[in-house]
């Protein structure tokens, strides 16, 4: 956990866990409040966790407490570069586009940055050699 102010970025699984009020994310929300940290989510993450059903109400409620980061052209270009570099080091091809956008968003946030995810492997690959700390939730 952290003891000073951070930018804390949630990926789709982390945002879903916060919406579901899961204990694994409530601890991070508490830390954010106590350290004056800011919880962020990329607007692309909203597309991953919403589906046009009544379930979206919970996402909209939680999103009001987050700083939503718009995918700018600079984030898009950086995501493309990150994806290309990561794809060149993988043995199996896999579409890393959404994870690359989230990674590029993390790099655009005020440091220090923690990215919360349930599946850190691809994000660690995308953010190798950066100061962003990728943390597994749950």
Secondary structure in CASP SS format (residue, H / E / C, confidence):
PFRMAT SS
TARGET T0000
AUTHOR 0000-0000-0000
METHOD secondary structure of the structure
MODEL  1
X C 1.00
X C 1.00
X C 1.00
X C 1.00
X C 1.00
X C 1.00
X E 1.00
X E 1.00
X E 1.00
X E 1.00
X C 1.00
X H 1.00
X H 1.00
X H 1.00
X H 1.00
X H 1.00
X H 1.00
X H 1.00
X H 1.00
X C 1.00
X C 1.00
X C 1.00
X H 1.00
X H 1.00
X H 1.00
X H 1.00
X H 1.00
X H 1.00
X H 1.00
X H 1.00
X H 1.00
X H 1.00
X H 1.00
X H 1.00
X C 1.00
X C 1.00
X C 1.00
X E 1.00
X E 1.00
X E 1.00
X E 1.00
X E 1.00
X H 1.00
X H 1.00
X H 1.00
X H 1.00
X H 1.00
X H 1.00
X H 1.00
X C 1.00
X C 1.00
X C 1.00
X C 1.00
X C 1.00
X C 1.00
X H 1.00
X H 1.00
X H 1.00
X H 1.00
X H 1.00
X H 1.00
X H 1.00
X H 1.00
X C 1.00
X C 1.00
X C 1.00
X E 1.00
X E 1.00
X E 1.00
X C 1.00
X C 1.00
X C 1.00
X H 1.00
X H 1.00
X H 1.00
X H 1.00
X H 1.00
X H 1.00
X H 1.00
X H 1.00
X H 1.00
X H 1.00
X H 1.00
X H 1.00
X H 1.00
X H 1.00
X H 1.00
X H 1.00
X H 1.00
X C 1.00
X C 1.00
X C 1.00
X C 1.00
X C 1.00
X C 1.00
X C 1.00
X H 1.00
X H 1.00
X H 1.00
X H 1.00
X H 1.00
X H 1.00
X H 1.00
X H 1.00
X H 1.00
X H 1.00
X H 1.00
X H 1.00
X C 1.00
X C 1.00
X C 1.00
X C 1.00
X E 1.00
X E 1.00
X E 1.00
X E 1.00
X E 1.00
X C 1.00
X C 1.00
X H 1.00
X H 1.00
X H 1.00
X H 1.00
X H 1.00
X H 1.00
X H 1.00
X C 1.00
X C 1.00
X C 1.00
X C 1.00
X C 1.00
X C 1.00
X E 1.00
X E 1.00
X E 1.00
X E 1.00
X C 1.00
X C 1.00
END
